[in-house]
Amino acid sequence: MPTPSAARAYNASEAPKIDDPVAVFVGGTNGIGRAMASAFAQHNNGRARIVIIGRSQEAADSLRASLPSPAREQMEFIPCDMRLMRNIDAAVREIASRGITKINYLVMSSGVLPAEGRKETDEGIDEKLAIVYYGRWKFLYDLQPQLKAALAAGEPAKVISVQAAGGGSPIDVDDLGLKKKYGLIHTAQTHATYNDLMVVKFAELHPEMTFVHSYPGVVRTSILANAPSLALKALYYVLYPFMTLIGHSAEDCAELMWYALYHSGPGVERINPEGESIGMTNYFGDEESKDRLWEHTLEATRSK
């Protein structure tokens, strides 16, 4: 089990290096995604092309200013509200239009707290599930050509979904999308299993690539402070002293996530907050749920 400092040292000096690496960060303007983007630039001494996908131009500009050169000048921001799949279609087209023909690392950490009841978009998808599952799935599905191009060049093609590996439960295949039953704990467990099934299915289809689902644990980010619920905002200030004792900073978490990603080979890997593999512990998938979720997602995201 590496300490954050050991992970940081490895990532900076011993992690595999390639020329002109390209990394795309879905949800990269805040929290863990932002920290992972910043760390990636440092690992490569600024020689990296970084693409940030998110909603805040201001946050993207702040991140850009903090990066070393030439990553600062090369960083690109593509605005995208992931609640709508058509926005992801537009973002993927924009990625192609900017001449991004390969992707070595796809980091997906977009998040939102399920603090309110189900809120459906005009596309028929719950807003929260769109951000933590459907949108991630669609970016991964639509960016396969760029990931395959990296492989064809003999370079890494690795994907990490920072979510809740090991935190799921069996899913109801007759209620995919949670239109019948919805609640804080049930929803959180469901999208954890959805992410598990996502990486397993993609690994079956593309065994030469690397697909990681991670659980970052308690991380000191502003997600609670920015929650729409006043109760959750209050909870943030109550819990923050304890979070400083038991949780990682976003920067330490980022180094541990990168350490695990650099060490992961082709196929599926599920990792814990310390960057260690948990294998298939607390995996609640089976063939029926995996295949039915895949078909449901193809239809829900209009990807057929």
N, C-alpha and C positions, 0 to 999 in steps of 0.2 A: 504494500500500500504506500504510494508516494505521498510525501507531504507536499503542500502547495509550493514550497520553495524548491523541493527536488524536482517537481513537475516543471516548474518555471525554468530551472537550469537545463533540464533535458530538452525542453521545447526550443530553447534559445540556441543550444549548441549541438545537439545530437539528433534532433528530429530530421527525417529525410527532407532534403531541399531539392527543388526543381527550379528551372529557369522560368521566370515570368509566370508564377502561379496565379490562378484566378479563383477567388472565393466569393460566393454569393451568400449574403446574410439576410434571411427572411425574418423580419422583426429585429433588425440590427441597430435601431436608433436608441434603444434603451436597455437597461438591465444586462442580462447574461449575453444576449446577442451583441450588444455594443462592446462589452468587455472582450468577447471572443474576437471581434473584428480588430480591436485595438491590439490585442495580444498577437494576432496573426501578422499584423504589420511589423510588430517588434521582432517576431521570430525570423522574419525574412529581411531584417534590416531595411525595411521600407520598400524593398523590391517586390511588390505584390500589387496586383490589380484587385481592388476591393469594390464590390457592388453591394450597396445597402438598399434594402427594400423596406419601406415603412411609411408612416403617415406624416411625420413631422420634418419639414424642411429645416426648421430651426435646430432640432436635435441633430440632424445629419450634418449641418454646418459646424456645430460644436464638435462633433466627432472628427470631422475633417481637419479642423484646426489643431487637434491633439495628435494627429498621426505624423510619423516621420516622413521625410521626403525619400523617394518620389511617390510613395503611396498617397500622400496628401494631395498631390496634384492629379493623381490617377484615379482617386476614389470617385465613384459615381453613385448618385442617389436617384432611385426610381420610386416616385410616390405610388402607393397602392393601399387602398382600404380593402383589407382581405375579407370583409364581411360579404362581398359580392364576387362571385366567380368570374363575372365578365371583367372585373377590374384586374383579376389575375391574368386573364387572356391578354389584356392590354399591356400589362407589365412584361409578360413573356415576349410579346411582339417587340416591345421597346428594348429588351435585352438583345434580341437578334439584330435590331436596327442599329445598335451601337457597335456592331462588329464583334460581339462576344461569342466566339465560336467554340470555346471550350470552357468547362468548369471543372476544377479539381476538387473543390470542397463546397458542398451545399449545406449551410448551417441554418436550421429552422428552429427558432425559439419564440415565435410570436405567441403572445399569451394574453389572457384576460381572466379575471376571477368570475366564476359563475355565481354571482351574488344575487341575481334577480331571476325571475321565472323565464320560461322560454320566450324568446322574441324572434319571430320568424321574418326573414327578409322577403322581398318580392320574388326571390328565386326559390322559396320554399325551404330554406335552410336556417336552422337556429344560428343567431349571430355568433354566439360563443363557440359552438362547434365549428363554425366556418373558420374561425381564427386558429383554433388549436388542432383541428384535424383536416377538414375538407380543403382549406386553402393550402395547407402544407402538402397534402396529397397531390393537389393539382399542380403546384409548382414542381414537385418531384416528377410527376407524370409528364408534364410538358417540357421539362428541361433535360429529358433523357438524351436528345441528340448532342447537346453540349457535353454531358457527362461521358457519353460514348466516344466523343472526339478526344477527350483527355486520355481515355484508355487506349485509343488507337495510336496515340502519340507516345505510348509507353509510360504514361504519367498516372498518378493516383486519381481515382474517381470515387470520392467518399462523401457520404451523406450522414448527418446527425440530426435527429429530432430530439431536442431537449424538452422533455415533458415529464413523464412519471413512470418509467420502467419499473415493473414490480408493484405498482400501485393500483392495478386494475381489478376486475372481477368478471365473472361470466357475463356475456352480453345477451340481450334478447334479440334474436334474429328476426322476430316478428315486430320489433319496434326500432328498426334502424333509423337513426336520426332523432330519436327520443321525442316522438310526437304524442306518445301515450303517457309516459312516465317521465317526470323531470324533477330534479331536486339537487341540492348542493353536492352531497356525497355521491349519489347515484351518477350524476353527470360527470363528476371528476373521475370516478372509477371507469366509467364508460369510455371517455376519451383517452384514458391511459391504455385500455385494451385496444381501442381503435388504432392507436399509434403502434402498438405491438404488432397487430395484424398487418398494418401497412408495411412495416419494414420486412416482415417475414415474407409477404407476398412479393414485394419488389425484389427481394433477394432470390426468390425462386425463379423469377423472370429474368434476372440479370445476375447470375451467380459470380460473375467476374468483378462486380462492384462491391463496395463496403457500405453496409447500412447499419447505423447505430441508433438505438433508442436509449436515452439516458434519463436518470432521475437526479437532478442537481441537489436535492435536499433543501435545507433551510439556507436561503441566500439573502443577504441584506440588500434588497432592491426596493424600489419605490412602488411596487405593484399594489400593495395594500393601501398606501397613502393616496394613490391615484384611483382607487376603486370608486364606483358610482354610489356605493352604499355608505351612508354616514357611520353605521355601526362598524363596518370594516375599516374605515378611516380611523375611527377611535381605537379599534383593536391594534392597528399598526403602532400607535404611540404607546399603548400598554405593553405590547410584546417586544418592542424594539430593544430594550435593555437585555432581554433574554436572548434575542436573536444575535446580539453582539457576542454573547458568550458561547453559543452552541452552533452558530451558523458561519458559513464562509462569506467573505466579501465577494462581490461579483467578479473581481479581478482574480482572486484565488480560484473560484469556481471555474472561470474560463480556462485557466492553465490546466486544471484537472481534466476538464472536458477535452481539451486539445491533446493532452497526454494520452488519454484513452483512444481518441480518434487516430492519432499517429500510430498507435500500437495495434489497431484493429486491422485484421486482414480481410480478404474477400468473404462475403456472406453476411450473417447477422451477428450483431453483438449488442448485449444489453448491459448497461453499466450503472453503478451506484454513485453516490455523491463523492466518493473518494477516488473515482476513476477506475474502479475495479470491475471486472466482469462478474455478473450474477448468473451467467448462463441463461437457462430457461426457468429459473426460480420464479414462482408466482406468475407464470404465463398461463392465461386463461383462454387461449385460442384452440380451435380444432378446425378440421378441414371444412366443415359446413359453415361455421361462422366466418372463417377467412374468405371463402369464395363468395358467400352471400354478401358480405360487406363490400368486397371488391366490385361486384356487379351493381350493388346499390350506389356506390360512390361514383362509378362511371356515369350512371344516369343522373345522380344529383348534381354533379359538377359539369354535366353536359360535355363529357369528354369522349363519348363514343364517336 
